[in-house]
Amino acid sequence: MNRTHATRAYALIALTAATVLAGCASPEPRYYTLAQGPAAAGASVATPAAPNTEPLWIEVAPVRVPERLNRPQLVVRDTHNGNEAGLRLLDLSRWSSPLPDEMRDALSQRLQASLGAVDTYQQGLADVSPVYRITTEVVRLDADIGQRAGATINWTVRRLPDGRVVSGRTQSDLAAPGAVEGVVVAYRQILSAAADDIAAGLRALKR
C-alpha cells in the first residue's frame, strides 16, 4: 500500500470510528422549570398589584414534598402493561433545581406579583421581619404523559404579629396533551391556582 492509499485508509477508519462513537453517545437530558416566563406557554400570568409605599412583607417557606417525588428527574405514573400503581423516573427530563425549590420559587413569584409583596426568604432579607408566613405541603403530584397532570397541595398562611392562621387545600387535575412539556405547563397552572388560593387567604387575614 502506497503512502496516499494508507493515508486515505486511516482517514476512513477514523471517520468510521467517530461515526460509531457518535451513534453510541448518550442523549443529553433536558431541564425544566416551574417558574413562569415568556417560555411558559399556556400558564396564566399574574397581574401585578399597584405599587405600595410600604411593601407587604411575606415569607414563603420551602415546600414539603414526598421523598418519592424529590428526585432530579420528573416522576410520572407508570402505565406500561397496565401497571398504573407504579412510578417511572424520566432520566432525560429533569428539574433545573431541586423540586422543593422549583415549587417554592414558582409560588413566590406568583404571590409577589399578585400581592405587590416582597418575599424576605427569596430576597435573603434577614434583617426584615415578615408579616405573613406561608407554608405548603404537596400531598399528591402525578401525571400520565400525554394525558393529564394533577396535584393536591395543602397550604397555611400565618399572620405573625398575632398568630392568626388561614389554611386551605388546592386540588386540581388538568389535561396535559403532548409530551413532557404538557405536564410541566399543567404543573405551572396548578401552582398558579394554589398561589391564587393562598393570596385570597392572606387577604382574608388582612381584614
N, CA and C of each residue as an Amber inpcrd file, in Angstrom:
protein
   621
   0.8600000  -1.1910000   0.0000000   0.0000000   0.0000000   0.0000000
   0.8950000   1.2400000   0.0000000   0.6640000   2.1340000  -0.9910000
   1.4910000   3.3330000  -1.0130000   0.9970000   4.3260000   0.0300000
   1.7780000   5.3950000   0.1440000   1.5050000   6.3570000   1.2290000
   0.1500000   7.0270000   1.0710000  -0.2280000   7.3520000  -0.1700000
  -1.5080000   8.0270000  -0.4160000  -2.6660000   7.1370000  -0.0170000
  -2.5790000   5.8550000  -0.4460000  -3.6500000   4.9200000  -0.1020000
  -3.7130000   4.6890000   1.4010000  -2.5700000   4.6260000   2.0590000
  -2.5480000   4.4210000   3.5120000  -3.1980000   5.5870000   4.2320000
  -2.9030000   6.7940000   3.7580000  -3.4950000   7.9900000   4.3900000
  -5.0130000   7.9710000   4.2520000  -5.4940000   7.6210000   3.0730000
  -6.9440000   7.5430000   2.8470000  -7.5830000   6.4710000   3.7190000
  -6.8860000   5.3360000   3.8600000  -7.4150000   4.2490000   4.6830000
  -7.5340000   4.6610000   6.1430000  -6.4850000   5.3270000   6.6370000
  -6.5160000   5.7930000   8.0300000  -7.6350000   6.8130000   8.2340000
  -7.8190000   7.7020000   7.2610000  -8.8760000   8.7090000   7.3630000
 -10.2460000   8.0480000   7.3900000 -10.4160000   7.0020000   6.5600000
 -11.6930000   6.2840000   6.5210000 -11.9590000   5.5890000   7.8440000
 -10.9130000   4.9690000   8.4100000 -11.0630000   4.2940000   9.7040000
 -11.4340000   5.3020000  10.7930000 -10.7620000   6.4530000  10.7980000
 -11.0390000   7.4820000  11.8070000 -12.4660000   7.9940000  11.6780000
 -12.9390000   8.2130000  10.4400000 -14.2960000   8.6930000  10.2190000
 -15.3100000   7.6670000  10.6760000 -15.0490000   6.3950000  10.3830000
 -15.9640000   5.3300000  10.8020000 -16.0370000   5.2450000  12.3200000
 -14.8700000   5.3360000  12.9780000 -14.8440000   5.2780000  14.4430000
 -15.6060000   6.4440000  15.0500000 -15.4370000   7.6440000  14.4900000
 -16.1410000   8.8180000  15.0050000 -17.6470000   8.6630000  14.8500000
 -18.0630000   8.0930000  13.7140000 -19.4960000   7.8910000  13.4780000
 -20.0840000   6.9070000  14.4780000 -19.3350000   5.8140000  14.7310000
 -19.8030000   4.8050000  15.6870000 -19.9110000   5.4080000  17.0880000
 -18.9000000   6.1890000  17.4810000 -18.9190000   6.8050000  18.8080000
 -20.0700000   7.7860000  18.9400000 -20.3260000   8.5440000  17.8700000
 -21.4370000   9.4980000  17.9070000 -22.7570000   8.7750000  18.0630000
 -22.8850000   7.6270000  17.3890000 -24.1200000   6.8600000  17.4970000
 -24.3140000   6.2540000  18.8610000 -23.2060000   5.9810000  19.5800000
 -23.2950000   5.3540000  20.8980000 -23.4050000   6.3790000  22.0260000
 -23.1840000   7.6680000  21.7240000 -23.2230000   8.6920000  22.7710000
 -24.6240000   8.7800000  23.3640000 -24.6830000   8.9370000  24.6840000
 -25.9730000   9.0380000  25.3610000 -26.5910000  10.4060000  25.0890000
 -27.8960000  10.4660000  24.8670000 -28.5460000  11.7640000  24.6530000
 -28.4860000  12.6030000  25.9230000 -28.3900000  13.9150000  25.7490000
 -28.3170000  14.8220000  26.8840000 -29.7060000  15.0230000  27.4840000
 -29.8090000  15.0940000  28.8260000 -31.1090000  15.3480000  29.4430000
 -31.5880000  16.7640000  29.1650000 -32.8900000  16.9610000  29.2090000
 -33.4750000  18.2840000  29.0460000 -33.9690000  18.7600000  30.4150000
 -33.7800000  20.0410000  30.6980000 -34.1110000  20.5800000  32.0160000
 -35.3380000  21.4800000  31.9370000 -36.1960000  21.3700000  32.9630000
 -37.4550000  22.1120000  33.0040000 -37.5390000  22.9280000  34.2940000
 -38.2800000  24.0270000  34.2200000 -38.5120000  24.8540000  35.3940000
 -40.0060000  25.1150000  35.5520000 -40.4330000  25.3430000  36.7850000
 -41.8280000  25.6600000  37.0660000 -42.0680000  27.1620000  37.1450000
 -40.9960000  27.9400000  37.0580000 -41.1530000  29.3980000  37.0640000
 -41.8590000  29.8390000  35.7930000 -42.6400000  30.8900000  35.9030000
 -43.3260000  31.4110000  34.7430000 -42.4370000  32.3990000  34.0150000
 -42.6740000  32.5190000  32.7170000 -41.8860000  33.4330000  31.9110000
 -42.3750000  33.3670000  30.4830000 -41.6570000  34.0120000  29.5760000
 -42.0770000  34.0070000  28.1680000 -42.2020000  32.6100000  27.5950000
 -41.3810000  31.6440000  28.1470000 -41.4130000  30.2810000  27.5990000
 -42.5140000  29.4450000  28.2070000 -43.1760000  29.9710000  29.2480000
 -44.2010000  29.1940000  29.9380000 -45.5330000  29.3340000  29.2220000
 -45.6030000  28.8280000  28.0070000 -46.8090000  28.9310000  27.2090000
 -47.9560000  28.1930000  27.8700000 -49.1090000  28.8440000  27.8830000
 -50.2870000  28.2090000  28.4590000 -50.4620000  28.4800000  29.9240000
 -49.4360000  28.9530000  30.6100000 -49.5640000  29.2310000  32.0310000
 -50.1510000  30.6190000  32.2170000 -51.0540000  30.7570000  33.1880000
 -51.6490000  32.0510000  33.4690000 -50.5990000  32.9730000  34.0520000
 -50.7230000  34.2470000  33.7470000 -49.7460000  35.2320000  34.1900000
 -50.4020000  36.1660000  35.1810000 -49.7510000  36.3750000  36.3170000
 -50.3040000  37.2300000  37.3430000 -50.3040000  38.6800000  36.9030000
 -51.3380000  39.4200000  37.3250000 -51.4000000  40.8490000  37.0880000
 -50.7590000  41.5640000  38.2560000 -49.6890000  42.3150000  38.0340000
 -49.0030000  42.9610000  39.1550000 -49.9240000  43.9030000  39.9060000
 -49.7930000  43.8980000  41.2250000 -50.5810000  44.8000000  42.0500000
 -50.0340000  46.2100000  41.9250000 -50.8760000  47.1820000  42.2860000
 -50.4340000  48.5690000  42.2550000 -49.3140000  48.7670000  43.2590000
 -48.3300000  49.5910000  42.9300000 -47.2080000  49.7980000  43.8500000
 -47.6770000  50.3320000  45.2000000 -47.0800000  49.8570000  46.2670000
 -47.3960000  50.3190000  47.6120000 -46.2330000  51.1440000  48.1440000
 -46.5490000  52.1070000  48.9870000 -45.4780000  52.8860000  49.6020000
 -44.6920000  52.0070000  50.5670000 -45.3800000  51.0720000  51.2190000
 -44.7380000  50.1310000  52.1270000 -44.9660000  48.7220000  51.6060000
 -43.9280000  47.9750000  51.2990000 -44.1300000  46.6240000  50.7610000
 -44.8540000  45.7270000  51.7600000 -45.5320000  44.7470000  51.2230000
 -46.1340000  43.7060000  52.0440000 -45.0780000  42.6300000  52.2170000
 -44.6070000  42.4570000  53.4290000 -43.5290000  41.5090000  53.6850000
 -44.0900000  40.1160000  53.9330000 -43.6940000  39.1650000  53.1020000
 -44.1200000  37.7770000  53.2660000 -42.8850000  36.8870000  53.3310000
 -43.0940000  35.6670000  53.8100000 -42.0310000  34.6600000  53.8000000
 -42.6270000  33.3630000  53.2770000 -42.1850000  32.9530000  52.0960000
 -42.6540000  31.7010000  51.5030000 -41.6380000  30.6200000  51.8680000
 -42.0240000  29.7690000  52.7910000 -41.1140000  28.7350000  53.2930000
 -40.9150000  27.6450000  52.2360000 -39.8240000  26.8810000  52.3300000
 -39.6130000  25.7640000  51.3990000 -40.7990000  24.8030000  51.3960000
 -41.1290000  24.3120000  50.2360000 -42.2660000  23.4110000  50.0700000
 -41.8810000  22.0070000  50.5230000 -42.7500000  21.3900000  51.2950000
 -42.5300000  19.9980000  51.7010000 -43.0590000  19.0770000  50.6020000
 -42.1930000  18.1890000  50.1570000 -42.5090000  17.2900000  49.0410000
 -42.2280000  15.8580000  49.4690000 -43.1050000  14.9030000  49.1620000
 -42.8200000  13.4970000  49.4970000 -41.4950000  13.0390000  48.8930000
 -40.7630000  12.2400000  49.6510000 -39.4390000  11.8020000  49.1970000
 -39.4960000  11.0470000  47.8710000 -40.5920000  10.3420000  47.6130000
 -40.6730000   9.5860000  46.3630000 -40.6870000  10.5100000  45.1420000
 -41.0440000  11.7850000  45.3590000 -41.0830000  12.7500000  44.2660000
 -39.8640000  13.6640000  44.2460000 -39.1160000  13.6600000  45.3300000
 -37.9780000  14.5820000  45.4650000 -36.7620000  14.0080000  44.7520000
 -36.8250000  14.0320000  43.4420000 -35.7790000  13.4750000  42.5810000
 -35.3730000  14.5030000  41.5340000 -34.1640000  14.4280000  41.0120000
 -33.7890000  15.3310000  39.9060000 -34.6590000  15.1080000  38.6740000
 -35.0790000  13.8500000  38.4640000 -35.8910000  13.5280000  37.3030000
 -37.3740000  13.8220000  37.5740000 -38.1170000  14.0840000  36.5130000
 -39.5660000  14.1410000  36.6410000 -40.0740000  12.7370000  36.9430000
 -41.0280000  12.6470000  37.8440000 -41.6070000  11.3710000  38.2260000
 -43.0480000  11.3380000  37.7260000 -43.3840000  10.3190000  36.9470000
 -44.7310000  10.1900000  36.4010000 -45.2680000   8.7970000  36.7220000
 -46.5430000   8.6070000  36.4490000 -47.1410000   7.2960000  36.6710000
 -46.6830000   6.3320000  35.5870000 -46.4430000   5.1070000  35.9950000
 -46.0100000   4.0650000  35.0660000 -47.2330000   3.2690000  34.6410000
 -47.7020000   3.5400000  33.4190000 -48.8830000   2.8400000  32.9100000
 -48.5030000   1.7270000  31.9440000 -47.2120000   1.4060000  31.8610000
 -46.7680000   0.3510000  30.9490000 -47.3460000  -0.9890000  31.3950000
 -47.9170000  -1.6990000  30.4540000 -48.5360000  -3.0120000  30.7160000
 -49.6290000  -2.9280000  31.7720000 -50.2780000  -1.7490000  31.8260000
 -51.3970000  -1.6040000  32.7480000 -50.9860000  -1.4320000  34.1960000
 -49.6940000  -1.2360000  34.4680000 -49.2170000  -1.0760000  35.8380000
 -49.4120000   0.3710000  36.2890000 -50.6460000   0.7490000  36.6710000
 -50.9710000   2.1230000  37.0000000 -50.5350000   2.4900000  38.4090000
 -50.1240000   1.5220000  39.2100000 -49.7610000   1.8140000  40.5970000
 -48.3070000   2.2370000  40.7260000 -47.5040000   1.9680000  39.6970000
 -46.0800000   2.2430000  39.7890000 -45.7070000   3.6610000  39.3770000
 -44.4450000   4.0030000  39.6150000 -43.9030000   5.2990000  39.2330000
 -42.7270000   5.0880000  38.2960000 -42.4930000   6.0780000  37.4440000
 -41.4020000   5.9950000  36.4850000 -40.6030000   7.2870000  36.5150000
 -39.2770000   7.1670000  36.5960000 -38.3970000   8.3270000  36.5660000
 -37.9740000   8.5810000  35.1210000 -38.1480000   9.8170000  34.6700000
 -37.7680000  10.1800000  33.3120000 -36.3360000  10.7050000  33.3300000
 -35.3880000   9.8240000  33.0440000 -33.9710000  10.1700000  33.1610000
 -33.5580000  11.3200000  32.2530000 -34.2340000  11.4960000  31.1310000
 -33.8600000  12.5500000  30.1880000 -34.6860000  13.8160000  30.3670000
 -35.5520000  13.8440000  31.3860000 -36.3620000  15.0290000  31.6860000
 -36.1640000  15.3570000  33.1540000 -35.4530000  16.4640000  33.4270000
 -35.0600000  16.7670000  34.7960000 -35.4300000  18.1960000  35.1730000
 -35.5690000  18.4160000  36.4900000 -35.8290000  19.7560000  37.0020000
 -34.5300000  20.5500000  37.0060000 -34.6350000  21.8370000  36.7360000
 -33.4400000  22.6790000  36.6920000 -32.8630000  22.9300000  38.0830000
 -33.6690000  22.7150000  39.1300000 -33.2060000  22.7810000  40.5180000
 -34.0380000  21.7810000  41.3070000 -33.6870000  21.4740000  42.5650000
 -34.4830000  20.5070000  43.3340000 -35.9690000  20.8760000  43.3320000
 -36.8300000  19.8710000  43.2390000 -38.2680000  20.1070000  43.1100000
 -38.8300000  21.0050000  44.2090000 -38.4590000  20.8360000  45.5050000
 -38.9900000  21.7610000  46.5200000 -38.6400000  23.2150000  46.2280000
 -37.4380000  23.4600000  45.6830000 -37.0410000  24.8210000  45.3280000
 -37.8190000  25.3210000  44.1150000 -38.0000000  24.4500000  43.1310000
 -38.7710000  24.8310000  41.9480000 -40.1820000  25.2740000  42.3420000
 -40.8260000  24.5100000  43.2150000 -42.1950000  24.8090000  43.6060000
 -42.2470000  26.0670000  44.4800000 -41.3060000  26.1880000  45.3990000
 -41.2810000  27.3730000  46.2600000 -41.0780000  28.6410000  45.4380000
 -40.1280000  28.5960000  44.5170000 -39.8420000  29.7750000  43.7040000
 -41.0330000  30.1480000  42.8260000 -41.7260000  29.1390000  42.2720000
 -42.8920000  29.4110000  41.4280000 -44.0090000  30.0500000  42.2430000
 -44.2660000  29.5380000  43.4400000 -45.2940000  30.1300000  44.3040000
 -44.9110000  31.5480000  44.7140000 -43.6520000  31.7300000  45.0840000
 -43.1860000  33.0500000  45.4990000 -43.3150000  34.0570000  44.3670000
 -42.9520000  33.6480000  43.1670000 -43.0360000  34.5300000  42.0080000
 -44.4660000  35.0130000  41.8100000 -45.3960000  34.1060000  41.8640000
 -46.8010000  34.4560000  41.6380000 -47.3340000  35.3270000  42.7740000
 -47.0180000  34.9820000  44.0220000 -47.5270000  35.7400000  45.1650000
 -46.9670000  37.1620000  45.2000000 -45.6860000  37.3080000  44.9050000
 -45.1050000  38.6490000  44.8940000 -45.7580000  39.5250000  43.8320000
 -46.0640000  38.9220000  42.6790000 -46.6740000  39.6890000  41.5960000
 -48.1200000  40.0600000  41.9090000 -48.8930000  39.1020000  42.4320000
 -50.3230000  39.3530000  42.6370000 -50.6110000  40.1950000  43.8730000
 -49.7330000  40.1330000  44.8820000 -49.9630000  40.8620000  46.1380000
 -49.1490000  42.1540000  46.2350000 -48.2470000  42.3780000  45.2970000
 -47.3350000  43.5040000  45.4340000 -46.4570000  43.3310000  46.6550000
 -46.0380000  42.0780000  46.9070000 -45.3020000  41.7280000  48.1240000
 -43.8260000  41.5260000  47.8360000 -43.0640000  41.4250000  48.9230000
 -41.6450000  41.0830000  48.8470000 -41.4280000  39.8550000  49.7110000
 -40.8570000  38.8170000  49.1070000 -40.5820000  37.5750000  49.8300000
 -39.2160000  37.6980000  50.5040000 -39.2230000  37.8370000  51.8220000
 -37.9680000  38.0260000  52.5470000 -37.0700000  36.8000000  52.4510000
 -37.6650000  35.6140000  52.3030000 -36.8770000  34.3820000  52.1760000
 -36.1220000  34.3820000  50.8520000 -36.8250000  34.6890000  49.7780000
 -36.1930000  34.6750000  48.4620000 -35.1440000  35.7710000  48.3350000
 -35.4410000  36.9360000  48.8910000 -34.5350000  38.0640000  48.7640000
 -33.3860000  38.0260000  49.7680000 -33.4370000  37.0750000  50.7120000
 -32.3770000  36.9720000  51.7050000 -32.3310000  38.1510000  52.6560000
 -33.5130000  38.6850000  53.0140000 -33.5890000  39.8610000  53.8860000
 -33.6890000  39.4030000  55.3420000 -32.5620000  39.0510000  55.9300000
 -32.5580000  38.5400000  57.2980000 -32.9160000  39.6120000  58.3230000
 -32.7320000  40.8800000  57.9700000 -32.9870000  41.9560000  58.9210000
 -34.4090000  42.4980000  58.8410000 -35.2630000  41.8820000  58.0080000
 -36.6590000  42.3040000  57.8700000 -37.5600000  41.2060000  58.4040000
 -38.4910000  41.5690000  59.2640000 -39.4320000  40.5930000  59.8340000
 -40.6700000  40.5110000  58.9510000 -40.9500000  39.3300000  58.3840000
 -42.1450000  39.2010000  57.5460000 -43.4140000  39.3030000  58.3830000
 -44.4830000  39.7510000  57.7480000 -45.7680000  39.8680000  58.4300000
 -46.5790000  38.5910000  58.2520000 -46.4060000  37.9310000  57.1250000
 -47.1540000  36.7050000  56.8420000 -46.1650000  35.6050000  56.4430000
 -46.3350000  34.4280000  57.0410000 -45.5100000  33.2720000  56.6900000
 -46.3940000  32.2370000  55.9920000 -45.9300000  31.7610000  54.8490000
 -46.7030000  30.8260000  54.0260000 -45.9770000  29.4910000  53.9760000
 -46.6690000  28.4420000  54.3800000 -46.0990000  27.0950000  54.3120000
 -46.9890000  26.2270000  53.4300000 -46.3760000  25.3310000  52.6960000
 -47.1110000  24.4570000  51.7820000 -46.5680000  23.0430000  51.8540000
 -47.4570000  22.0950000  51.5960000 -47.0690000  20.6850000  51.5740000
 -47.7510000  20.0030000  50.4020000 -46.9640000  19.3310000  49.5790000
 -47.5110000  18.5790000  48.4500000 -47.9540000  17.2090000  48.9380000
 -49.2310000  16.9460000  48.8250000 -49.7820000  15.6450000  49.1940000
 -49.7550000  14.7000000  47.9920000 -50.0090000  15.2660000  46.8220000
 -50.0600000  14.4640000  45.5870000 -49.5510000  15.2990000  44.4300000
 -48.7290000  14.6810000  43.5980000 -48.2630000  15.3000000  42.3580000
 -47.9980000  14.1610000  41.3880000 -48.8430000  14.0160000  40.3970000
 -48.6800000  12.8940000  39.4780000 -49.1390000  13.2770000  38.0830000
 -48.7350000  12.4630000  37.1340000 -49.0780000  12.7530000  35.7390000
 -49.0220000  11.4880000  34.9100000 -49.8350000  11.4610000  33.8830000
 -49.7730000  10.4560000  32.8200000 -49.3350000  11.1940000  31.5560000
 -48.1710000  10.8460000  31.0400000 -47.6210000  11.5500000  29.8880000
 -48.6220000  11.5500000  28.7340000 -48.8580000  12.7510000  28.1890000
 -49.7560000  12.9000000  27.0570000 -51.2220000  12.9320000  27.4140000
 -51.5540000  12.8120000  28.7090000 -52.9600000  12.7540000  29.0910000
 -53.3460000  13.8100000  30.1420000 -52.7830000  13.7020000  31.3470000
 -53.2480000  14.5550000  32.4390000 -52.1190000  14.7640000  33.4440000
 -52.3300000  15.7860000  34.2980000 -51.4320000  16.0340000  35.4200000
 -52.2830000  16.5750000  36.5560000 -51.9510000  16.1860000  37.7840000
 -52.7620000  16.6220000  38.9150000 -51.9350000  16.8160000  40.1660000
 -52.5230000  17.5040000  41.1310000 -51.8290000  17.7490000  42.3920000
 -52.8340000  18.0760000  43.4830000 -52.4230000  17.7940000  44.7160000
 -53.1310000  18.2340000  45.9090000 -52.0990000  18.9160000  46.7940000
 -52.3460000  20.1780000  47.1130000 -51.3920000  20.9820000  47.8740000
 -52.0950000  21.5900000  49.0860000 -51.6110000  21.2590000  50.2710000
 -52.1040000  21.8920000  51.4950000 -51.2800000  23.1470000  51.7680000
 -51.9260000  24.2110000  52.2240000 -51.2050000  25.4480000  52.4840000
 -51.7510000  26.1460000  53.7370000 -50.8860000  26.9360000  54.3410000
 -51.2420000  27.6940000  55.5440000 -50.6280000  29.0830000  55.4570000
 -51.4100000  30.0700000  55.8080000 -50.9190000  31.4480000  55.9220000
 -51.0480000  31.8600000  57.3850000 -49.9460000  32.2610000  57.9860000
 -49.9450000  32.6830000  59.3950000 -49.5590000  34.1560000  59.4820000
 -50.4100000  34.9300000  60.1630000 -50.0660000  36.3270000  60.4160000
 -49.2420000  36.3730000  61.6920000 -47.9790000  36.7500000  61.5480000
 -47.0300000  36.5870000  62.6420000 -47.2820000  37.4820000  63.8590000
 -47.7260000  38.7260000  63.7100000 -47.9090000  39.5300000  64.9170000
 -48.8520000  38.9180000  65.9530000 -49.9490000  38.2950000  65.4890000
 -50.9130000  37.7460000  66.4450000 -51.1360000  36.2460000  66.2970000
 -50.5030000  35.5970000  65.3320000 -50.6020000  34.1460000  65.1920000
 -51.8600000  33.6420000  64.5130000 -52.6910000  34.5370000  63.9920000
 -53.8980000  34.0740000  63.2950000 -53.5280000  33.2840000  62.0520000
 -54.3160000  32.2500000  61.7630000 -53.9900000  31.3180000  60.6900000
 -55.1880000  31.1060000  59.7760000 -54.9120000  31.0140000  58.4880000
 -55.8830000  30.5640000  57.4990000 -55.2460000  29.3970000  56.7590000
 -55.9790000  28.2980000  56.6490000 -55.4680000  27.1060000  55.9710000
 -56.4060000  26.6960000  54.8550000 -55.8730000  25.9960000  53.8890000
 -56.7100000  25.5270000  52.7870000 -56.0260000  24.4260000  52.0140000
 -56.7080000  23.9660000  50.9940000 -56.1860000  22.9040000  50.1410000
 -56.5510000  23.2210000  48.7030000 -55.5680000  23.0980000  47.8250000
 -55.7890000  23.2730000  46.3910000 -55.6590000  21.9200000  45.7210000
 -56.7200000  21.5110000  45.0360000 -56.7200000  20.2360000  44.3120000
 -57.0570000  20.5150000  42.8580000 -56.3070000  19.9100000  41.9550000
 -56.5570000  20.1660000  40.5460000 -56.0560000  19.0110000  39.6970000
 -56.8040000  18.7230000  38.6460000 -56.3990000  17.7690000  37.6220000
 -56.6560000  18.4250000  36.2730000 -55.6180000  18.5320000  35.4620000
 -55.7160000  19.2250000  34.1800000 -55.2810000  18.3170000  33.0440000
 -55.7980000  18.6230000  31.8710000 -55.3220000  17.9320000  30.6730000
 -53.8820000  18.3430000  30.4200000 -53.0690000  17.3760000  29.9810000
 -51.6550000  17.6410000  29.6890000 -51.2910000  16.9870000  28.3630000
 -51.8060000  17.5290000  27.2670000 -51.5330000  16.9160000  25.9610000
 -50.0770000  17.0830000  25.5530000 -49.6580000  16.2390000  24.6420000
 -48.2810000  16.3190000  24.1630000 -47.3560000  15.4710000  25.0100000
 -46.1060000  15.8540000  25.0390000 -45.1030000  15.0790000  25.7710000
 -44.8690000  15.7020000  27.1500000 -43.6280000  15.6870000  27.6050000
 -43.3070000  16.1810000  28.9450000 -43.6510000  17.6600000  29.0860000
 -43.5060000  18.4350000  28.0110000 -43.8080000  19.8630000  28.0760000
 -45.2370000  20.1160000  28.5410000 -46.1640000  19.2660000  28.1120000
 -47.5580000  19.4220000  28.5220000 -47.7380000  19.2200000  30.0100000
 -46.9900000  18.2810000  30.5910000 -47.0510000  18.0420000  32.0290000
 -46.5170000  19.2520000  32.7930000 -45.3980000  19.8000000  32.3340000
 -44.7900000  20.9490000  33.0120000 -45.7220000  22.1620000  32.9580000
 -46.3490000  22.4040000  31.8140000 -47.2970000  23.5120000  31.6910000
 -48.4730000  23.3200000  32.6480000 -48.9870000  22.0950000  32.7380000
 -50.0990000  21.8180000  33.6560000 -49.6780000  22.0570000  35.1020000
 -48.4670000  21.6380000  35.4670000 -47.9810000  21.8760000  36.8280000
 -47.8800000  23.3770000  37.1080000 -47.4300000  24.1640000  36.1270000
 -47.3610000  25.6130000  36.3180000 -48.7570000  26.1810000  36.5870000
 -49.7360000  25.7170000  35.8470000 -51.1010000  26.2030000  36.0160000
 -51.6380000  25.8300000  37.3950000 -51.3170000  24.6200000  37.8440000
 -51.7800000  24.1880000  39.1690000 -51.1510000  25.0390000  40.2630000
 -49.8590000  25.3270000  40.1410000 -49.2000000  26.1710000  41.1280000
 -49.7440000  27.5920000  41.0920000 -50.1320000  28.0720000  39.9320000
 -50.7570000  29.3880000  39.8390000 -52.0880000  29.3920000  40.5830000
 -52.8610000  28.3170000  40.4420000 -54.1340000  28.2160000  41.1550000
 -53.9060000  28.1690000  42.6640000 -52.8740000  27.4210000  43.0950000
 -52.5560000  27.3580000  44.5210000 -52.1510000  28.7350000  45.0430000
 -51.3370000  29.4590000  44.2690000 -50.9290000  30.8000000  44.6730000
 -52.1290000  31.7320000  44.7710000 -53.0840000  31.6000000  43.8500000
 -54.2880000  32.4270000  43.9170000 -55.0870000  32.1220000  45.1870000
 -55.1920000  30.8450000  45.5390000 -55.9020000  30.4670000  46.7700000
 -55.1840000  31.0150000  48.0020000 -53.8640000  30.9130000  47.9980000
 -53.0840000  31.4150000  49.1330000 -53.2430000  32.9250000  49.2580000
 -53.2000000  33.6250000  48.1330000 -53.3550000  35.0810000  48.1340000
 -54.7280000  35.4770000  48.6940000 -55.7610000  34.7140000  48.3300000
 -57.0960000  35.0020000  48.8610000 -57.1320000  34.7840000  50.3730000
 -56.4570000  33.7330000  50.8490000 -56.4010000  33.5010000  52.2900000
 -55.6650000  34.6080000  53.0130000 -54.5800000  35.0960000  52.4190000
 -53.8210000  36.1900000  53.0410000 -54.6670000  37.4660000  53.1040000
 -55.3880000  37.7460000  52.0260000 -56.2250000  38.9410000  52.0310000
 -57.3130000  38.8530000  53.1060000 -57.8080000  37.6420000  53.3420000
 -58.8190000  37.4680000  54.3880000 -58.2340000  37.7990000  55.7630000
 -56.9680000  37.4850000  55.9900000 -56.3370000  37.8060000  57.2530000
 -56.0940000  39.3050000  57.4210000 -56.0160000  40.0310000  56.3130000
 -55.7420000  41.4670000  56.3790000 -56.9810000  42.2680000  56.7890000
 -58.1520000  41.6650000  56.6960000 -59.3730000  42.4010000  57.0000000
 -59.5070000  42.6850000  58.4900000
